[in-house]
Amino acid sequence: MQDVAAALGFGQPLYMVLYGVLIIFFCFFYTALVFNSRET
């Protein structure tokens, strides 16, 4: 568990990659919720 915490520490490469992936995922998720394709 400490290894995972160390790998996900602020400024670590894995932390930055995961942070970027989550931002992109939630952007797509939010867009899918807000812009309903059935309404257009």
LOLUM-16532 format. One record per atom (N, C-alpha, C, O, CB): residue number from 0; residue in three letters; atom name; x, y, z. Coordinates in pm, 1 decimal. Glycine has a CB too. Layout:
N
ATOM, num, residu, atome, c1, c2, c3
ATOM, NUM, ala, CA, X, Y, Z
...
END
This chain:
40
ATOM, num, residu, atome, c1, c2, c3
ATOM, 0, met, N, 82.4, -119.7, 0.0
ATOM, 0, met, CA, 0.0, 0.0, 0.0
ATOM, 0, met, C, 87.2, 126.6, 0.0
ATOM, 0, met, O, 52.3, 227.0, -62.2
ATOM, 0, met, CB, -94.0, -0.5, 121.7
ATOM, 1, gln, N, 198.4, 120.4, 69.1
ATOM, 1, gln, CA, 287.2, 235.9, 72.1
ATOM, 1, gln, C, 351.2, 259.7, -63.8
ATOM, 1, gln, O, 380.6, 373.5, -100.3
ATOM, 1, gln, CB, 395.0, 217.2, 178.0
ATOM, 2, asp, N, 372.8, 150.5, -139.6
ATOM, 2, asp, CA, 428.8, 166.1, -273.9
ATOM, 2, asp, C, 331.2, 238.8, -365.0
ATOM, 2, asp, O, 371.2, 322.8, -445.6
ATOM, 2, asp, CB, 464.7, 29.4, -333.6
ATOM, 3, val, N, 202.9, 206.3, -351.8
ATOM, 3, val, CA, 100.5, 273.4, -432.2
ATOM, 3, val, C, 92.7, 420.0, -393.3
ATOM, 3, val, O, 83.6, 507.1, -479.8
ATOM, 3, val, CB, -37.3, 205.3, -414.6
ATOM, 4, ala, N, 96.0, 447.5, -264.6
ATOM, 4, ala, CA, 90.9, 585.8, -217.8
ATOM, 4, ala, C, 212.5, 664.1, -265.8
ATOM, 4, ala, O, 200.6, 781.7, -300.0
ATOM, 4, ala, CB, 82.2, 590.2, -65.0
ATOM, 5, ala, N, 328.9, 600.6, -268.7
ATOM, 5, ala, CA, 449.5, 668.3, -315.7
ATOM, 5, ala, C, 442.5, 693.6, -465.9
ATOM, 5, ala, O, 486.2, 798.5, -513.2
ATOM, 5, ala, CB, 574.2, 585.5, -281.8
ATOM, 6, ala, N, 387.5, 597.9, -541.6
ATOM, 6, ala, CA, 377.5, 612.8, -687.3
ATOM, 6, ala, C, 275.8, 719.7, -724.7
ATOM, 6, ala, O, 289.0, 784.5, -828.5
ATOM, 6, ala, CB, 339.4, 479.4, -752.4
ATOM, 7, leu, N, 174.5, 738.3, -640.8
ATOM, 7, leu, CA, 70.6, 837.1, -669.5
ATOM, 7, leu, C, 93.0, 967.2, -593.6
ATOM, 7, leu, O, 0.8, 1047.9, -581.3
ATOM, 7, leu, CB, -65.9, 780.6, -635.1
ATOM, 8, gly, N, 211.6, 988.3, -543.5
ATOM, 8, gly, CA, 244.3, 1111.7, -473.7
ATOM, 8, gly, C, 245.2, 1229.6, -569.3
ATOM, 8, gly, O, 265.9, 1212.9, -689.5
ATOM, 8, gly, CB, 379.1, 1099.4, -404.3
ATOM, 9, phe, N, 222.6, 1348.4, -515.9
ATOM, 9, phe, CA, 216.4, 1469.5, -597.6
ATOM, 9, phe, C, 347.5, 1489.6, -672.3
ATOM, 9, phe, O, 455.3, 1486.0, -612.9
ATOM, 9, phe, CB, 185.1, 1592.6, -510.4
ATOM, 10, gly, N, 336.9, 1510.8, -803.3
ATOM, 10, gly, CA, 454.4, 1534.9, -884.5
ATOM, 10, gly, C, 515.1, 1410.5, -946.2
ATOM, 10, gly, O, 606.3, 1420.5, -1028.3
ATOM, 10, gly, CB, 556.0, 1602.4, -803.6
ATOM, 11, gln, N, 466.6, 1294.5, -908.6
ATOM, 11, gln, CA, 517.6, 1169.8, -966.2
ATOM, 11, gln, C, 459.4, 1150.0, -1106.1
ATOM, 11, gln, O, 348.1, 1195.1, -1132.9
ATOM, 11, gln, CB, 483.0, 1048.6, -875.1
ATOM, 12, pro, N, 532.4, 1083.4, -1195.5
ATOM, 12, pro, CA, 482.6, 1064.9, -1333.0
ATOM, 12, pro, C, 347.9, 992.9, -1339.4
ATOM, 12, pro, O, 260.6, 1032.0, -1416.8
ATOM, 12, pro, CB, 584.2, 987.4, -1413.9
ATOM, 13, leu, N, 330.6, 888.1, -1259.0
ATOM, 13, leu, CA, 203.6, 814.5, -1260.6
ATOM, 13, leu, C, 89.2, 903.4, -1214.0
ATOM, 13, leu, O, -21.5, 895.2, -1267.2
ATOM, 13, leu, CB, 212.4, 689.1, -1172.0
ATOM, 14, tyr, N, 114.9, 987.3, -1115.9
ATOM, 14, tyr, CA, 13.6, 1080.7, -1066.4
ATOM, 14, tyr, C, -30.8, 1175.5, -1177.4
ATOM, 14, tyr, O, -150.3, 1198.3, -1195.9
ATOM, 14, tyr, CB, 67.7, 1160.7, -946.5
ATOM, 15, met, N, 64.7, 1230.2, -1250.5
ATOM, 15, met, CA, 31.7, 1326.8, -1355.6
ATOM, 15, met, C, -43.8, 1261.0, -1470.4
ATOM, 15, met, O, -136.8, 1319.9, -1525.5
ATOM, 15, met, CB, 158.7, 1393.2, -1408.3
ATOM, 16, val, N, -4.3, 1139.4, -1506.8
ATOM, 16, val, CA, -73.8, 1067.5, -1614.4
ATOM, 16, val, C, -216.5, 1035.8, -1571.9
ATOM, 16, val, O, -310.4, 1059.0, -1648.0
ATOM, 16, val, CB, 1.6, 937.1, -1651.4
ATOM, 17, leu, N, -233.6, 983.4, -1451.8
ATOM, 17, leu, CA, -366.8, 948.4, -1402.8
ATOM, 17, leu, C, -454.6, 1072.5, -1390.4
ATOM, 17, leu, O, -573.2, 1067.8, -1422.9
ATOM, 17, leu, CB, -357.2, 876.8, -1267.4
ATOM, 18, tyr, N, -398.3, 1182.0, -1344.4
ATOM, 18, tyr, CA, -471.0, 1308.0, -1330.9
ATOM, 18, tyr, C, -520.9, 1356.1, -1467.0
ATOM, 18, tyr, O, -636.4, 1396.4, -1480.7
ATOM, 18, tyr, CB, -381.6, 1415.1, -1265.9
ATOM, 19, gly, N, -433.5, 1351.7, -1567.2
ATOM, 19, gly, CA, -471.7, 1392.6, -1702.3
ATOM, 19, gly, C, -578.5, 1303.1, -1761.4
ATOM, 19, gly, O, -672.7, 1351.7, -1823.9
ATOM, 19, gly, CB, -351.2, 1393.4, -1792.5
ATOM, 20, val, N, -564.8, 1172.0, -1742.3
ATOM, 20, val, CA, -663.6, 1077.4, -1795.4
ATOM, 20, val, C, -799.1, 1100.4, -1729.6
ATOM, 20, val, O, -901.6, 1096.9, -1797.7
ATOM, 20, val, CB, -617.2, 931.5, -1773.0
ATOM, 21, leu, N, -801.6, 1123.5, -1600.3
ATOM, 21, leu, CA, -928.7, 1147.3, -1531.6
ATOM, 21, leu, C, -993.9, 1277.5, -1577.7
ATOM, 21, leu, O, -1116.1, 1283.0, -1591.0
ATOM, 21, leu, CB, -907.2, 1150.8, -1380.1
ATOM, 22, ile, N, -916.3, 1380.7, -1602.1
ATOM, 22, ile, CA, -971.6, 1506.3, -1652.3
ATOM, 22, ile, C, -1035.4, 1484.9, -1788.7
ATOM, 22, ile, O, -1147.4, 1530.3, -1812.4
ATOM, 22, ile, CB, -862.5, 1614.6, -1660.7
ATOM, 23, ile, N, -965.7, 1416.5, -1878.3
ATOM, 23, ile, CA, -1019.6, 1391.0, -2012.2
ATOM, 23, ile, C, -1144.6, 1304.6, -2003.8
ATOM, 23, ile, O, -1242.9, 1331.7, -2072.8
ATOM, 23, ile, CB, -913.8, 1323.1, -2101.5
ATOM, 24, phe, N, -1142.6, 1200.2, -1919.8
ATOM, 24, phe, CA, -1258.8, 1112.4, -1905.7
ATOM, 24, phe, C, -1380.5, 1189.1, -1856.4
ATOM, 24, phe, O, -1489.5, 1173.6, -1911.5
ATOM, 24, phe, CB, -1227.5, 997.8, -1810.1
ATOM, 25, phe, N, -1363.9, 1271.1, -1754.3
ATOM, 25, phe, CA, -1478.6, 1342.7, -1700.6
ATOM, 25, phe, C, -1527.2, 1452.4, -1794.5
ATOM, 25, phe, O, -1645.0, 1488.0, -1790.9
ATOM, 25, phe, CB, -1444.0, 1402.0, -1566.3
ATOM, 26, cys, N, -1439.6, 1506.7, -1878.3
ATOM, 26, cys, CA, -1484.7, 1601.0, -1981.3
ATOM, 26, cys, C, -1578.4, 1531.7, -2078.9
ATOM, 26, cys, O, -1684.9, 1584.5, -2111.1
ATOM, 26, cys, CB, -1364.4, 1661.4, -2056.7
ATOM, 27, phe, N, -1539.6, 1414.0, -2126.2
ATOM, 27, phe, CA, -1626.2, 1338.2, -2216.3
ATOM, 27, phe, C, -1754.8, 1296.1, -2146.0
ATOM, 27, phe, O, -1862.5, 1302.0, -2205.2
ATOM, 27, phe, CB, -1552.6, 1214.9, -2269.9
ATOM, 28, phe, N, -1744.3, 1253.6, -2020.5
ATOM, 28, phe, CA, -1860.9, 1209.8, -1944.2
ATOM, 28, phe, C, -1959.1, 1324.4, -1924.9
ATOM, 28, phe, O, -2079.4, 1306.3, -1943.8
ATOM, 28, phe, CB, -1818.1, 1153.5, -1808.4
ATOM, 29, tyr, N, -1909.9, 1442.2, -1887.6
ATOM, 29, tyr, CA, -1994.7, 1559.2, -1868.0
ATOM, 29, tyr, C, -2060.9, 1600.8, -1998.9
ATOM, 29, tyr, O, -2179.4, 1634.2, -2001.4
ATOM, 29, tyr, CB, -1913.0, 1675.4, -1810.6
ATOM, 30, thr, N, -1983.8, 1598.6, -2107.7
ATOM, 30, thr, CA, -2037.9, 1635.6, -2238.1
ATOM, 30, thr, C, -2147.1, 1538.7, -2280.0
ATOM, 30, thr, O, -2248.5, 1580.8, -2335.8
ATOM, 30, thr, CB, -1926.9, 1639.3, -2343.5
ATOM, 31, ala, N, -2128.8, 1411.1, -2254.4
ATOM, 31, ala, CA, -2230.3, 1311.4, -2288.8
ATOM, 31, ala, C, -2357.9, 1334.2, -2208.3
ATOM, 31, ala, O, -2467.3, 1309.3, -2258.9
ATOM, 31, ala, CB, -2176.8, 1169.2, -2264.2
ATOM, 32, leu, N, -2346.4, 1380.4, -2085.8
ATOM, 32, leu, CA, -2465.6, 1405.5, -2005.0
ATOM, 32, leu, C, -2536.7, 1534.1, -2045.7
ATOM, 32, leu, O, -2659.6, 1537.6, -2051.3
ATOM, 32, leu, CB, -2428.3, 1412.1, -1858.1
ATOM, 33, val, N, -2461.5, 1638.5, -2074.0
ATOM, 33, val, CA, -2519.9, 1769.3, -2100.9
ATOM, 33, val, C, -2579.1, 1776.8, -2240.9
ATOM, 33, val, O, -2690.6, 1825.8, -2258.5
ATOM, 33, val, CB, -2415.6, 1877.8, -2083.1
ATOM, 34, phe, N, -2505.9, 1729.0, -2339.8
ATOM, 34, phe, CA, -2551.0, 1737.3, -2477.8
ATOM, 34, phe, C, -2615.6, 1605.8, -2517.8
ATOM, 34, phe, O, -2549.9, 1515.7, -2570.0
ATOM, 34, phe, CB, -2434.0, 1771.6, -2572.2
ATOM, 35, asn, N, -2744.5, 1596.5, -2492.8
ATOM, 35, asn, CA, -2818.8, 1475.8, -2526.3
ATOM, 35, asn, C, -2842.5, 1473.2, -2676.7
ATOM, 35, asn, O, -2904.0, 1564.9, -2731.1
ATOM, 35, asn, CB, -2953.4, 1469.2, -2448.5
ATOM, 36, ser, N, -2794.8, 1370.2, -2743.7
ATOM, 36, ser, CA, -2805.8, 1363.6, -2889.6
ATOM, 36, ser, C, -2949.8, 1342.4, -2936.0
ATOM, 36, ser, O, -2980.5, 1369.8, -3052.0
ATOM, 36, ser, CB, -2718.0, 1252.0, -2943.2
ATOM, 37, arg, N, -3036.7, 1295.7, -2851.1
ATOM, 37, arg, CA, -3176.9, 1275.0, -2890.1
ATOM, 37, arg, C, -3252.2, 1407.0, -2904.2
ATOM, 37, arg, O, -3353.9, 1413.3, -2973.3
ATOM, 37, arg, CB, -3247.5, 1186.3, -2787.6
ATOM, 38, glu, N, -3203.1, 1512.0, -2839.4
ATOM, 38, glu, CA, -3270.7, 1641.4, -2845.4
ATOM, 38, glu, C, -3237.1, 1718.7, -2971.6
ATOM, 38, glu, O, -3310.7, 1810.1, -3008.7
ATOM, 38, glu, CB, -3234.8, 1723.9, -2724.7
ATOM, 39, thr, N, -3129.5, 1685.0, -3037.5
ATOM, 39, thr, CA, -3088.4, 1762.5, -3154.9
ATOM, 39, thr, C, -3128.2, 1694.3, -3282.4
ATOM, 39, thr, O, -3101.4, 1745.7, -3391.0
ATOM, 39, thr, CB, -2939.2, 1785.7, -3154.3
END
